[in-house]
Amino acid sequence: KEILHKLVWVYYFEGVFYFNKKEYDKAIQKLIDGLKIAPNDEDKAMLADEISGAYFMKKEYKDAINFENLVLEYERDDAKKFSALLNISSFYLWLGNRNLAIEYGNKAFNIAKNDYNKARALENLVSIYHFIGDHEKVIDLGKKALQYAEADPSIKFNILSKIIDAYYWKKDYNSALEYAKEVQDLIEREGSFDRALFLMRLANIYNNMGDHNKATEYAKKAIDADKRIEIGAEKYLKKESKSESDSIIQSDRYGAEIPSLTFENVVDLDSLKKELTHRVIYPLQKPELISEYGFKGFGGLLLYGPPGCGKTMIVKATAGEAKIKLINIYIPDILNSYVGVTEKNIRDAFENARKSAPCILFFDEIDALLTNRLMAKYMWDISMVNVFLKELDDLGKSDEHVLVIGATNAPWLIDPAAKRPGRFDKLIYVPAPNKEVRMRLFSMYLKGKPLANDIDYEKLAEITIGYSSADIAMICNDATIQALDEAYKTGIKRPISMNDIILAISKTKPSLWEWYDTASKEIAESDKEVYKELVDEIKEYQKLHGENNQGMYR
């Protein structure tokens, strides 16, 4: 047993070594090897805890839970059991199972032996209910948690912040201000919390109460506390008090209009065109037939895939094909450093869409708006997601002809709740162009230009593995400029040649390899079935990249 115990520590330190190098698969294997020979429960609990941590880093939460349960089985120390229960609670929340998250959170509170752990357990439960949007529970449990949180200012600050947030969303601003005084005292005493953002929170509360002088006063204090807070805070708060028509998002600003593009302008993506036809065109052209079949249409779609491969273009083409308005929302115009303004902008965007129906409301780079709330740093980041999801829910319950489309290059960053039925209920992969599509793209982008007879579209497609549609458009443009520049300087017109295009390719870095590398690291094992098309494409491109590693692609 003594020899096995020492050998277990060898496996343990090897596992930790690989863990610190972020080689989690190797770490897990070493730790499991140690677990197999562990001679006592203490060693088994220690190894199981480390294995759970490695699975957590891989975002494989189900496996992490399994090994945390082993910790509960073998561990005799209540403090370590407490930590395991808190971890399981968090993992279940990340898996979307709120009930089990709450159940294990309550178990953690029940075995907590001191005020600090009781505060931690209640802070965890408050965070879960805050995430869910149950403001009453946040307030009730938050008040209970404050009884135990005196010894830890950080926990107290987090709990107070969530209580204030809950009262804010209940529009009970006086209660919010009452607890804000405690936060203010805590900041003055400790001096380690974000004073500027808290002051902006106060400014927003006063603004919603109609006390614009107080709002401006706190906005100025926020700017004094941190110059990074936008200097226009005071100006915004005054503008906000004048009229609701001063909303950041206005239909006349974006000018919802019918695009000139149609499906003919989009190379390939036939299955996506079919889906969009069912969602948009059929309900408008044959409403009676659609009604008879009980099909609603419109709703929400989430397009994901590598950058520069046609997500925005297909959305514009759908609106043009259906002859309906497109409201193209730019995320920087929605996001705002002033607390509460982002939420207002989201509501305004949806309201404009309702007024413009039938229409498409399009959010590009939507991961910036719908970031996973569990990773949110500030409470207003969670509020932003909550407001967006509520607007989606309200739209889903109505019969308004508004199709909400979100596009992202990073679907793994999006809050899981956004991908549930009734919201963005269909996740559609927009792939990189394959060889045939690349041939057609070169033909389309070179159409109407003076071309030499040596253009070999098949060869061009073969040597542009890893290039996006946008890359190919840029290559064709660069080749055109090269021939044009020569004609301008010499006065002798000449057609665009194969050599011009190959030279442009050699100067253009393929944009897809880096994205595939990032995606392969970010997609958790448990999500590989969700993103099956992307996972299959990554494997294919990795194979092709390996085969051509010695060639020009590198």
ChimeraX attribute file (.defattr): number of C-alpha atoms within 10 A of each C-alpha:
attribute: neighborCount
match mode: 1-to-1
recipient: residues
	/A:1	10
	/A:2	8
	/A:3	8
	/A:4	14
	/A:5	15
	/A:6	12
	/A:7	14
	/A:8	25
	/A:9	16
	/A:10	15
	/A:11	20
	/A:12	24
	/A:13	14
	/A:14	19
	/A:15	28
	/A:16	22
	/A:17	16
	/A:18	18
	/A:19	20
	/A:20	12
	/A:21	11
	/A:22	14
	/A:23	15
	/A:24	22
	/A:25	16
	/A:26	18
	/A:27	26
	/A:28	25
	/A:29	16
	/A:30	23
	/A:31	28
	/A:32	21
	/A:33	16
	/A:34	25
	/A:35	22
	/A:36	11
	/A:37	15
	/A:38	22
	/A:39	16
	/A:40	13
	/A:41	16
	/A:42	15
	/A:43	20
	/A:44	23
	/A:45	25
	/A:46	19
	/A:47	29
	/A:48	27
	/A:49	23
	/A:50	23
	/A:51	30
	/A:52	27
	/A:53	23
	/A:54	27
	/A:55	23
	/A:56	19
	/A:57	15
	/A:58	21
	/A:59	20
	/A:60	20
	/A:61	25
	/A:62	19
	/A:63	20
	/A:64	24
	/A:65	23
	/A:66	15
	/A:67	23
	/A:68	25
	/A:69	20
	/A:70	19
	/A:71	26
	/A:72	20
	/A:73	13
	/A:74	17
	/A:75	21
	/A:76	13
	/A:77	10
	/A:78	14
	/A:79	16
	/A:80	16
	/A:81	23
	/A:82	24
	/A:83	20
	/A:84	24
	/A:85	27
	/A:86	24
	/A:87	24
	/A:88	26
	/A:89	28
	/A:90	26
	/A:91	22
	/A:92	20
	/A:93	20
	/A:94	20
	/A:95	16
	/A:96	14
	/A:97	13
	/A:98	17
	/A:99	13
	/A:100	17
	/A:101	24
	/A:102	21
	/A:103	15
	/A:104	22
	/A:105	26
	/A:106	19
	/A:107	16
	/A:108	29
	/A:109	22
	/A:110	12
	/A:111	16
	/A:112	20
	/A:113	13
	/A:114	11
	/A:115	16
	/A:116	16
	/A:117	19
	/A:118	22
	/A:119	26
	/A:120	25
	/A:121	27
	/A:122	26
	/A:123	25
	/A:124	25
	/A:125	28
	/A:126	28
	/A:127	21
	/A:128	23
	/A:129	20
	/A:130	24
	/A:131	21
	/A:132	17
	/A:133	16
	/A:134	13
	/A:135	21
	/A:136	15
	/A:137	18
	/A:138	28
	/A:139	22
	/A:140	12
	/A:141	18
	/A:142	26
	/A:143	16
	/A:144	15
	/A:145	26
	/A:146	18
	/A:147	13
	/A:148	19
	/A:149	22
	/A:150	15
	/A:151	13
	/A:152	13
	/A:153	17
	/A:154	15
	/A:155	21
	/A:156	23
	/A:157	20
	/A:158	17
	/A:159	28
	/A:160	23
	/A:161	22
	/A:162	25
	/A:163	26
	/A:164	29
	/A:165	25
	/A:166	27
	/A:167	20
	/A:168	20
	/A:169	13
	/A:170	13
	/A:171	14
	/A:172	15
	/A:173	19
	/A:174	15
	/A:175	15
	/A:176	23
	/A:177	17
	/A:178	11
	/A:179	15
	/A:180	21
	/A:181	13
	/A:182	15
	/A:183	23
	/A:184	17
	/A:185	11
	/A:186	17
	/A:187	17
	/A:188	12
	/A:189	10
	/A:190	11
	/A:191	11
	/A:192	11
	/A:193	16
	/A:194	11
	/A:195	18
	/A:196	21
	/A:197	20
	/A:198	19
	/A:199	23
	/A:200	26
	/A:201	25
	/A:202	25
	/A:203	29
	/A:204	25
	/A:205	25
	/A:206	22
	/A:207	19
	/A:208	17
	/A:209	15
	/A:210	13
	/A:211	14
	/A:212	22
	/A:213	16
	/A:214	17
	/A:215	27
	/A:216	22
	/A:217	17
	/A:218	23
	/A:219	30
	/A:220	20
	/A:221	17
	/A:222	26
	/A:223	20
	/A:224	13
	/A:225	15
	/A:226	13
	/A:227	10
	/A:228	11
	/A:229	18
	/A:230	15
	/A:231	14
	/A:232	13
	/A:233	21
	/A:234	22
	/A:235	11
	/A:236	17
	/A:237	22
	/A:238	15
	/A:239	15
	/A:240	19
	/A:241	16
	/A:242	10
	/A:243	9
	/A:244	9
	/A:245	10
	/A:246	12
	/A:247	14
	/A:248	19
	/A:249	21
	/A:250	16
	/A:251	15
	/A:252	8
	/A:253	8
	/A:254	14
	/A:255	12
	/A:256	21
	/A:257	16
	/A:258	20
	/A:259	18
	/A:260	12
	/A:261	18
	/A:262	18
	/A:263	20
	/A:264	9
	/A:265	12
	/A:266	18
	/A:267	16
	/A:268	18
	/A:269	17
	/A:270	11
	/A:271	11
	/A:272	15
	/A:273	17
	/A:274	11
	/A:275	15
	/A:276	21
	/A:277	18
	/A:278	17
	/A:279	20
	/A:280	25
	/A:281	21
	/A:282	19
	/A:283	19
	/A:284	19
	/A:285	11
	/A:286	10
	/A:287	14
	/A:288	12
	/A:289	12
	/A:290	16
	/A:291	12
	/A:292	8
	/A:293	8
	/A:294	9
	/A:295	14
	/A:296	18
	/A:297	23
	/A:298	27
	/A:299	27
	/A:300	26
	/A:301	22
	/A:302	22
	/A:303	22
	/A:304	23
	/A:305	24
	/A:306	23
	/A:307	22
	/A:308	19
	/A:309	20
	/A:310	22
	/A:311	23
	/A:312	18
	/A:313	15
	/A:314	22
	/A:315	26
	/A:316	25
	/A:317	22
	/A:318	25
	/A:319	28
	/A:320	19
	/A:321	19
	/A:322	21
	/A:323	19
	/A:324	22
	/A:325	23
	/A:326	28
	/A:327	25
	/A:328	20
	/A:329	20
	/A:330	14
	/A:331	16
	/A:332	10
	/A:333	11
	/A:334	20
	/A:335	18
	/A:336	16
	/A:337	14
	/A:338	20
	/A:339	22
	/A:340	19
	/A:341	20
	/A:342	25
	/A:343	21
	/A:344	18
	/A:345	20
	/A:346	22
	/A:347	17
	/A:348	18
	/A:349	23
	/A:350	21
	/A:351	16
	/A:352	20
	/A:353	25
	/A:354	17
	/A:355	12
	/A:356	20
	/A:357	16
	/A:358	21
	/A:359	27
	/A:360	29
	/A:361	26
	/A:362	24
	/A:363	22
	/A:364	20
	/A:365	19
	/A:366	23
	/A:367	20
	/A:368	18
	/A:369	22
	/A:370	23
	/A:371	21
	/A:372	20
	/A:373	24
	/A:374	14
	/A:375	12
	/A:376	13
	/A:377	9
	/A:378	13
	/A:379	19
	/A:380	19
	/A:381	20
	/A:382	23
	/A:383	23
	/A:384	23
	/A:385	26
	/A:386	21
	/A:387	16
	/A:388	19
	/A:389	20
	/A:390	13
	/A:391	17
	/A:392	19
	/A:393	17
	/A:394	12
	/A:395	23
	/A:396	21
	/A:397	10
	/A:398	10
	/A:399	11
	/A:400	17
	/A:401	22
	/A:402	26
	/A:403	25
	/A:404	23
	/A:405	22
	/A:406	24
	/A:407	25
	/A:408	21
	/A:409	20
	/A:410	20
	/A:411	24
	/A:412	18
	/A:413	18
	/A:414	19
	/A:415	21
	/A:416	16
	/A:417	17
	/A:418	22
	/A:419	18
	/A:420	12
	/A:421	13
	/A:422	17
	/A:423	23
	/A:424	22
	/A:425	14
	/A:426	16
	/A:427	18
	/A:428	17
	/A:429	19
	/A:430	22
	/A:431	18
	/A:432	22
	/A:433	24
	/A:434	16
	/A:435	18
	/A:436	13
	/A:437	16
	/A:438	25
	/A:439	20
	/A:440	17
	/A:441	23
	/A:442	22
	/A:443	14
	/A:444	15
	/A:445	15
	/A:446	17
	/A:447	10
	/A:448	8
	/A:449	10
	/A:450	14
	/A:451	15
	/A:452	12
	/A:453	10
	/A:454	10
	/A:455	17
	/A:456	12
	/A:457	17
	/A:458	14
	/A:459	13
	/A:460	19
	/A:461	21
	/A:462	13
	/A:463	17
	/A:464	23
	/A:465	21
	/A:466	23
	/A:467	25
	/A:468	24
	/A:469	21
	/A:470	14
	/A:471	21
	/A:472	26
	/A:473	16
	/A:474	16
	/A:475	24
	/A:476	23
	/A:477	15
	/A:478	19
	/A:479	22
	/A:480	21
	/A:481	15
	/A:482	17
	/A:483	18
	/A:484	18
	/A:485	13
	/A:486	13
	/A:487	14
	/A:488	11
	/A:489	9
	/A:490	9
	/A:491	10
	/A:492	9
	/A:493	14
	/A:494	13
	/A:495	15
	/A:496	23
	/A:497	18
	/A:498	19
	/A:499	13
	/A:500	19
	/A:501	23
	/A:502	18
	/A:503	14
	/A:504	21
	/A:505	24
	/A:506	14
	/A:507	11
	/A:508	15
	/A:509	15
	/A:510	18
	/A:511	17
	/A:512	21
	/A:513	21
	/A:514	11
	/A:515	16
	/A:516	21
	/A:517	12
	/A:518	12
	/A:519	20
	/A:520	14
	/A:521	10
	/A:522	16
	/A:523	21
	/A:524	19
	/A:525	16
	/A:526	15
	/A:527	14
	/A:528	14
	/A:529	11
	/A:530	12
	/A:531	19
	/A:532	12
	/A:533	15
	/A:534	23
	/A:535	18
	/A:536	12
	/A:537	14
	/A:538	19
	/A:539	13
	/A:540	12
	/A:541	17
	/A:542	16
	/A:543	12
	/A:544	13
	/A:545	17
	/A:546	12
	/A:547	10
	/A:548	14
	/A:549	11
	/A:550	9
	/A:551	10
	/A:552	10
	/A:553	17
	/A:554	11
